[in-house]
Amino acid sequence: MAVATDLDLIRPQAVPASSRAGAFAWKARNATWPKVLAIAIVIGGWQIAVWTHWKPEYLVPSPFTVLDRLFHELGTMITASLVTLRRGIQGFVIAMIIGTIVGIAVARVKIVRAAIGSMITGLQTMPSVAWVPLAIILFKEGQGTVTFVVVIGAAPSIANGIISGVDHVPPLLLRAGRVLGARGLSALRHVVIPAALPAVIGGLKQGWAFAWRSLMAAELIGGLSGKLGIGQLLSGAGTQADYVGVFEAMIVILIIGILVDALVFGTADRAIRRRYGLIDAAST
């Protein structure tokens, strides 16, 4: 009969595959059921509004009518969504580059902060739709219009996130970095950026929200040429009094927004908070 030694008692034991699968299933269930319940509540409230004849059913169709239409036109909606996402990602990448450069410059150079610091917040408060007419004048109909509106909508939020993150880096970290030889770009890379990363991710998340809103505004009223995006389908359905199509497009827009937030920014936020010890790795 084998006798356990002290080393055996402290050595990490392998977790059985069945236990890992069970833990994953438990986490997946806990993460899923609140979302399913929320969707059920929304659909139930929507159906009750239809049953009470709050509005005629041709104006506010049943959720099951809309979902049936969405099921039968799923291919068209996926194609339009991919067109819209491609436009949005192109603009967001440019906004991220510009916002990062401007944010670091404002955060680190006093004269730049004095010159344009408040202007960034002013640009952020501008409604996205207000930029569409200017974009059409400058770029006519095409990708340039979308890119301009998305960049001008998202870049200020990204820059403000970086500025806020850099401003709230504890001075003790900067002094410790200088003691260890981190100065100039080295301090920015190894001290400032890691410390400011949570706020930077928050700025990127907010920037994407502004980019998505700006993109929808551009597609709705921009008169874009080329392949149809989801915003153009929504605009066309409204113009043709296709109310089922209006609800269908709005549901797709909402789903895309939720998925991007959960899969991209939510994942990045959880990873950073876990790395910084803000959440328990064993509970996620």
Disulfide bonds with the S-S distance in Angstrom:
none
